[in-house]
Amino acid sequence: MSDVSLPSDRAAVCVQLLRQQDRALQLLQQARMETDAPVTRSLLARIRGQASDEVEAGLNQAADTLGTAIQAVQYCQSELRRELITARGKPSSAVRDELPAALARFLAERASAPGFSYETAHDPVRGWVVHWKQVTADGTVRGAGHLCERPHAWLDE
């Protein structure tokens, strides 16, 4: 094991773990894309008559296992983000930096719009949830809704 200096601050540890999990997640997603790539499927089709079905079944099992691993890392990331917010003591409206990239980008694009407001919450199944609303100058609601980090997570249960 290398002599890596670990931060003693709880928030710094969470940030460091999030960075490591981001790298792991990227590698897992890349491996999953390779197993589902058209080139891989065409190679399997070429050898289908010469090899047993175990090759294709093994590749499908690997893709499923990679998908499970990706979900596990994403769940850990959302839990670490929640822990980071707790460690820093920030209110839910000031957590945009800790949100997943898609949700943070959504808020960054709309935060300066007049009448735009939002709240964030953490759901144990769906991860981060952003409830947003945009009101026009005359008080009518222009748009509202909610976005989830893992919108279809409840289907896996």
Number of C-alpha atoms within 10 A of each C-alpha: 3 4 5 6 6 9 11 8 9 14 18 15 15 21 17 14 15 22 13 12 17 15 10 15 19 12 13 18 15 12 16 18 14 14 18 13 11 11 11 14 14 11 10 17 12 11 13 13 9 9 11 10 12 9 13 16 11 11 16 14 12 15 19 14 13 19 15 12 16 19 15 12 17 20 18 16 25 24 19 20 25 21 16 21 18 14 14 13 10 11 11 15 12 12 18 17 12 19 21 17 12 12 18 15 14 13 18 13 9 15 14 10 12 11 16 18 17 17 15 20 15 17 15 11 17 17 24 24 19 24 15 17 16 20 16 13 10 6 9 10 13 12 11 13 10 12 16 21 22 17 13 10 14 9 6 6 5
